[in-house]
Amino acid sequence: MGGTDELTDPSTTSARVMIAVLEGVLLGATILCALANGFEVVAKAIRADFVLRNCAEVGLSTRWIPYLALLEGAGVVGLVLGLLGVRLIGLAAAVGLVLFFVGALLAHVRARVFHTIAFPAVFLVLAVAAVPHFGWTAA
């Protein structure tokens, strides 16, 4: 009772369990982020119908698709490298994907296309979760 709280003292079992759960959730979100973005890169590479429709709706020329796939693919590679132990590359990739999906959200808002805005929003949330996964131990 010397003024320390059981939940904030990292030496307590409760704090260690909470930290382990948080780390597990962040790891799961990071893996899901890499998988989801990998799927999107393939969809862009094969010019899937939903990609072409979305580009048309937000007013983005289809000539940008390969460049967007390249940026997103670099993020996926960076996340995988981060998961394999190159934590700073993973952190940089996660931050890059956050910026990528902030841009995607802004494109949807600018074009007033709100019926598909949930997709870039979910991808943004996953990328945001990947940042602390790598930042937690990169420092």
OpenMM code with the backbone's topology and positions (N, CA, C; nanometers):
from openmm import Vec3, app, unit

residues = "MET GLY GLY THR ASP GLU LEU THR ASP PRO SER THR THR SER ALA ARG VAL MET ILE ALA VAL LEU GLU GLY VAL LEU LEU GLY ALA THR ILE LEU CYS ALA LEU ALA ASN GLY PHE GLU VAL VAL ALA LYS ALA ILE ARG ALA ASP PHE VAL LEU ARG ASN CYS ALA GLU VAL GLY LEU SER THR ARG TRP ILE PRO TYR LEU ALA LEU LEU GLU GLY ALA GLY VAL VAL GLY LEU VAL LEU GLY LEU LEU GLY VAL ARG LEU ILE GLY LEU ALA ALA ALA VAL GLY LEU VAL LEU PHE PHE VAL GLY ALA LEU LEU ALA HIS VAL ARG ALA ARG VAL PHE HIS THR ILE ALA PHE PRO ALA VAL PHE LEU VAL LEU ALA VAL ALA ALA VAL PRO HIS PHE GLY TRP THR ALA ALA".split()
positions = [
    Vec3(0.0807, -0.1199, 0.0000),
    Vec3(0.0000, 0.0000, 0.0000),
    Vec3(0.0846, 0.1258, 0.0000),
    Vec3(0.2069, 0.1165, -0.0353),
    Vec3(0.2981, 0.2296, -0.0328),
    Vec3(0.2771, 0.3282, -0.1449),
    Vec3(0.1562, 0.3461, -0.1921),
    Vec3(0.1284, 0.4457, -0.2930),
    Vec3(0.1366, 0.3941, -0.4365),
    Vec3(0.1707, 0.2683, -0.4574),
    Vec3(0.1750, 0.2150, -0.5939),
    Vec3(0.0448, 0.1432, -0.6233),
    Vec3(-0.0001, 0.1590, -0.7421),
    Vec3(-0.1232, 0.0955, -0.7886),
    Vec3(-0.0868, -0.0372, -0.8532),
    Vec3(-0.1623, -0.1408, -0.8233),
    Vec3(-0.1340, -0.2745, -0.8762),
    Vec3(-0.1340, -0.2764, -1.0288),
    Vec3(-0.2188, -0.1954, -1.0925),
    Vec3(-0.2277, -0.1958, -1.2379),
    Vec3(-0.1169, -0.1156, -1.3049),
    Vec3(-0.0564, -0.0221, -1.2352),
    Vec3(0.0499, 0.0587, -1.2959),
    Vec3(0.1886, 0.0111, -1.2583),
    Vec3(0.1996, -0.0756, -1.1616),
    Vec3(0.3297, -0.1304, -1.1222),
    Vec3(0.3600, -0.2485, -1.2133),
    Vec3(0.4611, -0.2358, -1.3034),
    Vec3(0.4876, -0.3419, -1.4008),
    Vec3(0.5364, -0.4723, -1.3390),
    Vec3(0.5676, -0.4708, -1.2106),
    Vec3(0.6149, -0.5940, -1.1482),
    Vec3(0.4997, -0.6820, -1.1005),
    Vec3(0.3778, -0.6308, -1.1049),
    Vec3(0.2643, -0.7114, -1.0592),
    Vec3(0.2148, -0.8033, -1.1703),
    Vec3(0.1529, -0.9114, -1.1301),
    Vec3(0.0992, -1.0078, -1.2261),
    Vec3(-0.0087, -0.9444, -1.3123),
    Vec3(-0.0943, -0.8632, -1.2546),
    Vec3(-0.2030, -0.7992, -1.3306),
    Vec3(-0.1477, -0.7119, -1.4413),
    Vec3(-0.0471, -0.6346, -1.4103),
    Vec3(0.0114, -0.5461, -1.5112),
    Vec3(0.0778, -0.6272, -1.6209),
    Vec3(0.1485, -0.7331, -1.5840),
    Vec3(0.2153, -0.8165, -1.6848),
    Vec3(0.1132, -0.8829, -1.7765),
    Vec3(0.0015, -0.9276, -1.7210),
    Vec3(-0.1034, -0.9904, -1.8023),
    Vec3(-0.1640, -0.8881, -1.8971),
    Vec3(-0.1928, -0.7696, -1.8467),
    Vec3(-0.2516, -0.6653, -1.9311),
    Vec3(-0.1564, -0.6266, -2.0443),
    Vec3(-0.0287, -0.6172, -2.0146),
    Vec3(0.0701, -0.5837, -2.1168),
    Vec3(0.0782, -0.6950, -2.2209),
    Vec3(0.0755, -0.8191, -2.1766),
    Vec3(0.0802, -0.9325, -2.2700),
    Vec3(-0.0425, -0.9337, -2.3610),
    Vec3(-0.1591, -0.9050, -2.3060),
    Vec3(-0.2815, -0.9005, -2.3860),
    Vec3(-0.2726, -0.7877, -2.4884),
    Vec3(-0.2287, -0.6707, -2.4450),
    Vec3(-0.2141, -0.5577, -2.5360),
    Vec3(-0.1161, -0.5900, -2.6479),
    Vec3(-0.0029, -0.6485, -2.6131),
    Vec3(0.0955, -0.6853, -2.7145),
    Vec3(0.0375, -0.7870, -2.8130),
    Vec3(-0.0413, -0.8812, -2.7629),
    Vec3(-0.1049, -0.9801, -2.8501),
    Vec3(-0.2056, -0.9174, -2.9452),
    Vec3(-0.2849, -0.8251, -2.8950),
    Vec3(-0.3835, -0.7564, -2.9788),
    Vec3(-0.3130, -0.6747, -3.0864),
    Vec3(-0.2080, -0.6036, -3.0485),
    Vec3(-0.1345, -0.5225, -3.1459),
    Vec3(-0.0657, -0.6107, -3.2505),
    Vec3(-0.0115, -0.7239, -3.2085),
    Vec3(0.0494, -0.8171, -3.3030),
    Vec3(-0.0552, -0.8697, -3.4002),
    Vec3(-0.1701, -0.9106, -3.3491),
    Vec3(-0.2782, -0.9596, -3.4355),
    Vec3(-0.3232, -0.8548, -3.5349),
    Vec3(-0.3389, -0.7311, -3.4900),
    Vec3(-0.3803, -0.6227, -3.5792),
    Vec3(-0.2732, -0.5963, -3.6849),
    Vec3(-0.1465, -0.6079, -3.6472),
    Vec3(-0.0373, -0.5858, -3.7422),
    Vec3(-0.0350, -0.6937, -3.8493),
    Vec3(-0.0543, -0.8184, -3.8087),
    Vec3(-0.0592, -0.9284, -3.9054),
    Vec3(-0.1793, -0.9107, -3.9980),
    Vec3(-0.2940, -0.8747, -3.9415),
    Vec3(-0.4136, -0.8512, -4.0224),
    Vec3(-0.3914, -0.7336, -4.1188),
    Vec3(-0.3216, -0.6323, -4.0734),
    Vec3(-0.2893, -0.5168, -4.1579),
    Vec3(-0.2068, -0.5609, -4.2781),
    Vec3(-0.1039, -0.6423, -4.2544),
    Vec3(-0.0192, -0.6904, -4.3637),
    Vec3(-0.0999, -0.7758, -4.4617),
    Vec3(-0.1840, -0.8646, -4.4098),
    Vec3(-0.2643, -0.9512, -4.4966),
    Vec3(-0.3657, -0.8711, -4.5782),
    Vec3(-0.4362, -0.7796, -4.5138),
    Vec3(-0.5378, -0.6999, -4.5826),
    Vec3(-0.4749, -0.6127, -4.6903),
    Vec3(-0.3629, -0.5512, -4.6579),
    Vec3(-0.2967, -0.4673, -4.7577),
    Vec3(-0.2368, -0.5511, -4.8699),
    Vec3(-0.1891, -0.6701, -4.8375),
    Vec3(-0.1413, -0.7604, -4.9418),
    Vec3(-0.2521, -0.7944, -5.0400),
    Vec3(-0.3711, -0.8210, -4.9877),
    Vec3(-0.4877, -0.8470, -5.0726),
    Vec3(-0.5159, -0.7263, -5.1619),
    Vec3(-0.5105, -0.6075, -5.1048),
    Vec3(-0.5368, -0.4860, -5.1810),
    Vec3(-0.4327, -0.4632, -5.2902),
    Vec3(-0.3073, -0.4950, -5.2622),
    Vec3(-0.2025, -0.4800, -5.3633),
    Vec3(-0.2318, -0.5715, -5.4821),
    Vec3(-0.2697, -0.6954, -5.4532),
    Vec3(-0.3041, -0.7892, -5.5607),
    Vec3(-0.4249, -0.7371, -5.6382),
    Vec3(-0.5253, -0.6877, -5.5682),
    Vec3(-0.6458, -0.6349, -5.6339),
    Vec3(-0.6099, -0.5176, -5.7253),
    Vec3(-0.5199, -0.4325, -5.6808),
    Vec3(-0.4762, -0.3207, -5.7649),
    Vec3(-0.3954, -0.3718, -5.8840),
    Vec3(-0.3099, -0.4699, -5.8603),
    Vec3(-0.2247, -0.5228, -5.9669),
    Vec3(-0.3070, -0.5872, -6.0786),
    Vec3(-0.4159, -0.6531, -6.0427),
    Vec3(-0.4996, -0.7175, -6.1454),
    Vec3(-0.6143, -0.6268, -6.1899),
    Vec3(-0.6145, -0.5063, -6.1382),
    Vec3(-0.7165, -0.4069, -6.1720),
    Vec3(-0.8575, -0.4639, -6.1514),
    Vec3(-0.8793, -0.5096, -6.0306),
    Vec3(-1.0090, -0.5670, -5.9943),
    Vec3(-1.1201, -0.4640, -6.0154),
    Vec3(-1.2388, -0.5133, -6.0466),
    Vec3(-1.3519, -0.4246, -6.0750),
    Vec3(-1.3798, -0.3284, -5.9607),
    Vec3(-1.3748, -0.3778, -5.8364),
    Vec3(-1.4061, -0.2887, -5.7242),
    Vec3(-1.3020, -0.1773, -5.7102),
    Vec3(-1.1789, -0.2036, -5.7485),
    Vec3(-1.0743, -0.1003, -5.7446),
    Vec3(-1.1033, 0.0059, -5.8498),
    Vec3(-1.1365, -0.0378, -5.9705),
    Vec3(-1.1667, 0.0561, -6.0791),
    Vec3(-1.2905, 0.1400, -6.0478),
    Vec3(-1.3942, 0.0760, -5.9908),
    Vec3(-1.5162, 0.1502, -5.9532),
    Vec3(-1.4852, 0.2542, -5.8463),
    Vec3(-1.4080, 0.2130, -5.7466),
    Vec3(-1.3753, 0.3050, -5.6384),
    Vec3(-1.2952, 0.4241, -5.6903),
    Vec3(-1.1996, 0.3988, -5.7778),
    Vec3(-1.1213, 0.5083, -5.8359),
    Vec3(-1.2118, 0.6057, -5.9106),
    Vec3(-1.3036, 0.5516, -5.9897),
    Vec3(-1.3952, 0.6372, -6.0649),
    Vec3(-1.4821, 0.7199, -5.9702),
    Vec3(-1.5296, 0.6578, -5.8639),
    Vec3(-1.6177, 0.7287, -5.7706),
    Vec3(-1.5466, 0.8434, -5.6984),
    Vec3(-1.4210, 0.8229, -5.6614),
    Vec3(-1.3495, 0.9287, -5.5885),
    Vec3(-1.2766, 1.0247, -5.6823),
    Vec3(-1.2868, 1.0018, -5.8124),
    Vec3(-1.2270, 1.0928, -5.9092),
    Vec3(-1.0773, 1.0740, -5.9273),
    Vec3(-1.0305, 0.9530, -5.9063),
    Vec3(-0.8880, 0.9230, -5.9209),
    Vec3(-0.8660, 0.8522, -6.0536),
    Vec3(-0.7760, 0.9051, -6.1332),
    Vec3(-0.7453, 0.8437, -6.2611),
    Vec3(-0.6848, 0.7046, -6.2399),
    Vec3(-0.7248, 0.6114, -6.3245),
    Vec3(-0.6735, 0.4744, -6.3113),
    Vec3(-0.5240, 0.4654, -6.3392),
    Vec3(-0.4664, 0.5679, -6.3981),
    Vec3(-0.3212, 0.5642, -6.4213),
    Vec3(-0.2430, 0.5672, -6.2896),
    Vec3(-0.3088, 0.6057, -6.1796),
    Vec3(-0.2434, 0.6094, -6.0485),
    Vec3(-0.2410, 0.4737, -5.9785),
    Vec3(-0.3192, 0.3794, -6.0267),
    Vec3(-0.3314, 0.2498, -5.9589),
    Vec3(-0.1967, 0.1797, -5.9402),
    Vec3(-0.1113, 0.1705, -6.0427),
    Vec3(0.0170, 0.1018, -6.0203),
    Vec3(0.1041, 0.1704, -5.9149),
    Vec3(0.0999, 0.3018, -5.9103),
    Vec3(0.1794, 0.3754, -5.8117),
    Vec3(0.1260, 0.3533, -5.6707),
    Vec3(-0.0064, 0.3522, -5.6580),
    Vec3(-0.0669, 0.3248, -5.5272),
    Vec3(-0.0353, 0.1822, -5.4829),
    Vec3(-0.0400, 0.0872, -5.5773),
    Vec3(-0.0057, -0.0520, -5.5450),
    Vec3(0.1392, -0.0619, -5.5002),
    Vec3(0.2274, 0.0124, -5.5654),
    Vec3(0.3690, 0.0110, -5.5280),
    Vec3(0.3893, 0.0659, -5.3864),
    Vec3(0.3238, 0.1769, -5.3552),
    Vec3(0.3350, 0.2342, -5.2202),
    Vec3(0.2795, 0.1395, -5.1143),
    Vec3(0.1624, 0.0866, -5.1427),
    Vec3(0.0993, -0.0049, -5.0473),
    Vec3(0.1799, -0.1342, -5.0344),
    Vec3(0.2340, -0.1814, -5.1460),
    Vec3(0.3185, -0.3010, -5.1439),
    Vec3(0.4453, -0.2799, -5.0633),
    Vec3(0.5024, -0.1613, -5.0739),
    Vec3(0.6206, -0.1297, -4.9921),
    Vec3(0.5844, -0.1337, -4.8442),
    Vec3(0.4651, -0.0876, -4.8119),
    Vec3(0.4191, -0.0946, -4.6737),
    Vec3(0.4050, -0.2374, -4.6256),
    Vec3(0.3523, -0.3231, -4.7111),
    Vec3(0.3373, -0.4646, -4.6752),
    Vec3(0.4736, -0.5284, -4.6520),
    Vec3(0.5668, -0.5048, -4.7436),
    Vec3(0.7017, -0.5602, -4.7286),
    Vec3(0.7658, -0.5102, -4.5997),
    Vec3(0.7480, -0.3818, -4.5712),
    Vec3(0.8027, -0.3251, -4.4480),
    Vec3(0.7423, -0.3869, -4.3233),
    Vec3(0.6110, -0.4100, -4.3249),
    Vec3(0.5463, -0.4744, -4.2100),
    Vec3(0.6006, -0.6154, -4.1897),
    Vec3(0.6156, -0.6887, -4.3000),
    Vec3(0.6679, -0.8255, -4.2897),
    Vec3(0.8111, -0.8235, -4.2359),
    Vec3(0.8928, -0.7331, -4.2871),
    Vec3(1.0298, -0.7224, -4.2346),
    Vec3(1.0286, -0.6876, -4.0860),
    Vec3(0.9370, -0.6002, -4.0477),
    Vec3(0.9237, -0.5654, -3.9065),
    Vec3(0.8845, -0.6853, -3.8223),
    Vec3(0.7915, -0.7646, -3.8738),
    Vec3(0.7493, -0.8849, -3.8015),
    Vec3(0.8617, -0.9879, -3.7936),
    Vec3(0.9529, -0.9834, -3.8896),
    Vec3(1.0667, -1.0758, -3.8894),
    Vec3(1.1840, -1.0242, -3.8057),
    Vec3(1.1683, -0.9055, -3.7458),
    Vec3(1.2700, -0.8571, -3.6534),
    Vec3(1.3331, -0.7237, -3.6848),
    Vec3(1.3094, -0.6698, -3.8043),
    Vec3(1.3656, -0.5386, -3.8385),
    Vec3(1.2617, -0.4337, -3.7965),
    Vec3(1.2556, -0.4090, -3.6658),
    Vec3(1.1465, -0.3318, -3.6052),
    Vec3(1.1359, -0.1891, -3.6589),
    Vec3(1.2485, -0.1234, -3.6820),
    Vec3(1.2411, 0.0149, -3.7297),
    Vec3(1.1831, 0.0232, -3.8708),
    Vec3(1.2119, -0.0754, -3.9547),
    Vec3(1.1508, -0.0790, -4.0884),
    Vec3(1.0002, -0.1019, -4.0744),
    Vec3(0.9615, -0.1894, -3.9844),
    Vec3(0.8192, -0.2121, -3.9591),
    Vec3(0.7503, -0.0858, -3.9113),
    Vec3(0.8156, -0.0132, -3.8237),
    Vec3(0.7598, 0.1129, -3.7732),
    Vec3(0.7437, 0.2137, -3.8863),
    Vec3(0.8467, 0.2270, -3.9693),
    Vec3(0.8391, 0.3206, -4.0825),
    Vec3(0.7275, 0.2804, -4.1789),
    Vec3(0.7132, 0.1507, -4.2034),
    Vec3(0.6077, 0.1021, -4.2925),
    Vec3(0.4699, 0.1305, -4.2348),
    Vec3(0.4540, 0.1082, -4.1059),
    Vec3(0.3248, 0.1340, -4.0412),
    Vec3(0.2883, 0.2822, -4.0499),
    Vec3(0.3845, 0.3691, -4.0243),
    Vec3(0.3598, 0.5136, -4.0340),
    Vec3(0.3256, 0.5504, -4.1781),
    Vec3(0.3976, 0.4913, -4.2743),
    Vec3(0.3677, 0.5172, -4.4148),
    Vec3(0.2268, 0.4748, -4.4526),
    Vec3(0.1834, 0.3603, -4.4031),
    Vec3(0.0470, 0.3145, -4.4316),
    Vec3(-0.0572, 0.4029, -4.3641),
    Vec3(-0.0266, 0.4529, -4.2467),
    Vec3(-0.1182, 0.5484, -4.1822),
    Vec3(-0.1373, 0.6696, -4.2734),
    Vec3(-0.0274, 0.7239, -4.3230),
    Vec3(-0.0363, 0.8410, -4.4119),
    Vec3(-0.1108, 0.8065, -4.5415),
    Vec3(-0.0848, 0.6886, -4.5954),
    Vec3(-0.1514, 0.6424, -4.7171),
    Vec3(-0.3030, 0.6420, -4.6977),
    Vec3(-0.3485, 0.5868, -4.5856),
    Vec3(-0.4922, 0.5745, -4.5647),
    Vec3(-0.5568, 0.7035, -4.5152),
    Vec3(-0.4808, 0.7921, -4.4552),
    Vec3(-0.5339, 0.9270, -4.4286),
    Vec3(-0.5624, 0.9938, -4.5628),
    Vec3(-0.4694, 0.9768, -4.6583),
    Vec3(-0.4919, 1.0304, -4.7924),
    Vec3(-0.6135, 0.9685, -4.8596),
    Vec3(-0.6314, 0.8382, -4.8427),
    Vec3(-0.7481, 0.7709, -4.9012),
    Vec3(-0.8782, 0.8242, -4.8404),
    Vec3(-0.8775, 0.8441, -4.7092),
    Vec3(-0.9971, 0.9002, -4.6444),
    Vec3(-1.0254, 1.0411, -4.6948),
    Vec3(-0.9202, 1.1210, -4.7089),
    Vec3(-0.9377, 1.2577, -4.7593),
    Vec3(-0.9927, 1.2570, -4.9023),
    Vec3(-0.9470, 1.1624, -4.9838),
    Vec3(-0.9994, 1.1514, -5.1207),
    Vec3(-1.1488, 1.1194, -5.1189),
    Vec3(-1.1897, 1.0304, -5.0282),
    Vec3(-1.3323, 0.9975, -5.0172),
    Vec3(-1.4137, 1.1180, -4.9704),
    Vec3(-1.3612, 1.1899, -4.8721),
    Vec3(-1.4339, 1.3070, -4.8203),
    Vec3(-1.4414, 1.4161, -4.9266),
    Vec3(-1.3305, 1.4413, -4.9956),
    Vec3(-1.3278, 1.5443, -5.0990),
    Vec3(-1.4316, 1.5154, -5.2069),
    Vec3(-1.4431, 1.3878, -5.2447),
    Vec3(-1.5372, 1.3489, -5.3494),
    Vec3(-1.6790, 1.3237, -5.2949),
    Vec3(-1.6928, 1.3339, -5.1641),
    Vec3(-1.8215, 1.3075, -5.0978),
    Vec3(-1.8717, 1.1658, -5.1268),
    Vec3(-1.7784, 1.0708, -5.1225),
    Vec3(-1.8122, 0.9296, -5.1424),
    Vec3(-1.8038, 0.8632, -5.0055),
    Vec3(-1.9180, 0.8586, -4.9387),
    Vec3(-1.9199, 0.8089, -4.8016),
    Vec3(-1.9673, 0.6638, -4.7904),
    Vec3(-2.0267, 0.6096, -4.8943),
    Vec3(-2.0786, 0.4730, -4.8841),
    Vec3(-1.9670, 0.3677, -4.8836),
    Vec3(-1.8472, 0.4043, -4.9236),
    Vec3(-1.7345, 0.3092, -4.9187),
    Vec3(-1.6223, 0.3578, -4.8268),
    Vec3(-1.6479, 0.4598, -4.7490),
    Vec3(-1.5428, 0.5187, -4.6650),
    Vec3(-1.5000, 0.4251, -4.5509),
    Vec3(-1.5845, 0.3288, -4.5173),
    Vec3(-1.5494, 0.2361, -4.4090),
    Vec3(-1.4268, 0.1523, -4.4437),
    Vec3(-1.4072, 0.1222, -4.5717),
    Vec3(-1.2941, 0.0386, -4.6099),
    Vec3(-1.1601, 0.1063, -4.5799),
    Vec3(-1.1352, 0.2289, -4.6295),
    Vec3(-1.0081, 0.2916, -4.5917),
    Vec3(-1.0007, 0.3220, -4.4418),
    Vec3(-1.1155, 0.3416, -4.3779),
    Vec3(-1.1142, 0.3678, -4.2333),
    Vec3(-1.0654, 0.2447, -4.1564),
    Vec3(-1.1116, 0.1268, -4.1952),
    Vec3(-1.0665, 0.0037, -4.1286),
    Vec3(-0.9182, -0.0194, -4.1537),
    Vec3(-0.8744, 0.0030, -4.2771),
    Vec3(-0.7321, -0.0113, -4.3084),
    Vec3(-0.6491, 0.0883, -4.2274),
    Vec3(-0.7011, 0.2094, -4.2089),
    Vec3(-0.6316, 0.3090, -4.1281),
    Vec3(-0.6203, 0.2626, -3.9832),
    Vec3(-0.7280, 0.2104, -3.9281),
    Vec3(-0.7257, 0.1619, -3.7893),
    Vec3(-0.6208, 0.0507, -3.7733),
    Vec3(-0.6144, -0.0406, -3.8696),
    Vec3(-0.5143, -0.1483, -3.8624),
    Vec3(-0.3726, -0.0919, -3.8694),
    Vec3(-0.3507, 0.0047, -3.9574),
    Vec3(-0.2176, 0.0658, -3.9681),
    Vec3(-0.1820, 0.1413, -3.8407),
    Vec3(-0.2799, 0.2104, -3.7832),
    Vec3(-0.2558, 0.2822, -3.6573),
    Vec3(-0.2183, 0.1834, -3.5469),
    Vec3(-0.2807, 0.0664, -3.5457),
    Vec3(-0.2483, -0.0349, -3.4448),
    Vec3(-0.1089, -0.0930, -3.4663),
    Vec3(-0.0620, -0.0952, -3.5901),
    Vec3(0.0720, -0.1483, -3.6180),
    Vec3(0.1813, -0.0549, -3.5670),
    Vec3(0.1522, 0.0744, -3.5607),
    Vec3(0.2546, 0.1706, -3.5150),
    Vec3(0.3018, 0.1386, -3.3734),
    Vec3(0.2128, 0.1278, -3.2750),
    Vec3(0.2641, 0.0969, -3.1409),
    Vec3(0.3196, -0.0448, -3.1281),
    Vec3(0.2739, -0.1369, -3.2146),
    Vec3(0.3324, -0.2711, -3.2090),
    Vec3(0.4826, -0.2627, -3.2330),
    Vec3(0.5218, -0.1864, -3.3343),
    Vec3(0.6645, -0.1730, -3.3634),
    Vec3(0.7308, -0.0687, -3.2748),
    Vec3(0.6596, 0.0382, -3.2438),
    Vec3(0.7166, 0.1441, -3.1610),
    Vec3(0.7392, 0.1014, -3.0175),
    Vec3(0.6578, 0.0062, -2.9711),
    Vec3(0.6662, -0.0448, -2.8331),
    Vec3(0.8048, -0.0992, -2.8026),
    Vec3(0.8626, -0.1686, -2.8998),
    Vec3(0.9921, -0.2326, -2.8748),
    Vec3(1.1037, -0.1780, -2.9623),
    Vec3(1.0720, -0.0848, -3.0539),
    Vec3(1.1753, -0.0323, -3.1427),
    Vec3(1.2668, 0.0650, -3.0689),
    Vec3(1.2157, 0.1278, -2.9636),
    Vec3(1.2955, 0.2286, -2.8921),
    Vec3(1.4020, 0.1674, -2.8049),
] * unit.nanometer
topology = app.Topology()
chain = topology.addChain("A")
for resn in residues:
    res = topology.addResidue(resn, chain)
    for name in ("N", "CA", "C"):
        topology.addAtom(name, app.Element.getBySymbol(name[0]), res)
